[in-house]
Amino acid sequence: MSEQLDALREAFEADGYDVADVSDNRGQVRVALLEERPEADALREVLYGVVDEADVLGPNITTETTDGADGVRTVVTFRRRD
């Protein structure tokens, strides 16, 4: 899984996104971007370039703010089909 997380970080950064964090928590992958309102279709395109679309379950794109952090983050989450 670590290789996939690294590949996701590299793919988003290669497309010009500033990646804050990429993590996996019990099978849910989370990619946090420092972009406030990127185009959802563009984010899915990057995601599907790394993980086959058929293997992505419940992709979700949301925004969040965190205490003590400046600005808004965009978060891409999904579960991967085993």
C-alpha positions as CSV (number, residue, x, y, z in Angstrom):
1,M,0.0,0.0,0.0
2,S,2.9,2.3,0.7
3,E,3.9,2.3,-3.0
4,Q,0.4,3.3,-4.0
5,L,0.3,6.2,-1.5
6,D,3.7,7.4,-2.8
7,A,2.3,7.1,-6.4
8,L,-0.8,9.1,-5.5
9,R,1.4,11.8,-3.9
10,E,3.6,11.9,-7.0
11,A,0.7,12.0,-9.4
12,F,-1.1,14.9,-7.7
13,E,2.1,16.8,-7.4
14,A,3.0,16.2,-11.0
15,D,-0.4,17.8,-11.9
16,G,0.5,20.9,-9.9
17,Y,-1.4,20.2,-6.7
18,D,0.2,21.0,-3.3
19,V,-0.2,17.8,-1.3
20,A,-0.4,18.2,2.5
21,D,-0.8,14.5,3.3
22,V,-1.5,11.0,1.9
23,S,-2.6,8.4,4.3
24,D,-4.4,5.0,4.7
25,N,-6.5,4.4,7.8
26,R,-8.0,0.9,7.9
27,G,-8.4,0.7,4.1
28,Q,-9.6,4.2,3.6
29,V,-7.2,6.3,1.6
30,R,-7.1,10.0,2.2
31,V,-5.3,12.6,0.0
32,A,-5.3,16.1,1.5
33,L,-4.5,19.0,-0.9
34,L,-3.8,22.6,0.0
35,E,-6.1,23.7,-2.9
36,E,-9.3,25.4,-1.9
37,R,-11.6,24.6,-4.9
38,P,-10.0,22.4,-7.5
39,E,-12.1,20.8,-10.2
40,A,-13.5,17.5,-9.0
41,D,-13.3,15.9,-12.4
42,A,-9.6,16.8,-12.6
43,L,-9.0,15.2,-9.2
44,R,-10.8,12.0,-10.2
45,E,-8.7,11.9,-13.4
46,V,-5.5,12.0,-11.4
47,L,-6.8,9.4,-9.0
48,Y,-7.9,7.0,-11.8
49,G,-4.4,7.5,-13.4
50,V,-3.0,5.7,-10.3
51,V,-5.8,3.4,-9.2
52,D,-7.9,1.6,-11.7
53,E,-11.4,3.1,-11.6
54,A,-13.0,-0.3,-11.1
55,D,-10.9,-0.7,-7.9
56,V,-12.0,2.7,-6.4
57,L,-15.0,2.4,-4.0
58,G,-16.9,5.4,-2.8
59,P,-14.7,8.2,-4.0
60,N,-15.5,11.4,-2.2
61,I,-14.1,14.9,-2.6
62,T,-14.7,17.4,0.2
63,T,-13.3,20.5,1.7
64,E,-12.2,21.0,5.3
65,T,-10.8,23.6,7.6
66,T,-8.6,22.7,10.6
67,D,-8.0,24.6,13.8
68,G,-4.7,26.5,13.6
69,A,-4.3,26.0,9.9
70,D,-4.7,28.8,7.3
71,G,-7.1,28.3,4.5
72,V,-9.2,25.4,3.2
73,R,-8.0,21.9,2.2
74,T,-9.6,19.7,-0.4
75,V,-9.7,16.1,0.6
76,V,-10.0,13.1,-1.7
77,T,-11.0,9.9,0.0
78,F,-11.8,6.4,-1.2
79,R,-11.7,2.7,-0.4
80,R,-9.8,0.3,-2.6
81,R,-11.4,-2.9,-3.8
82,D,-9.3,-5.9,-2.6
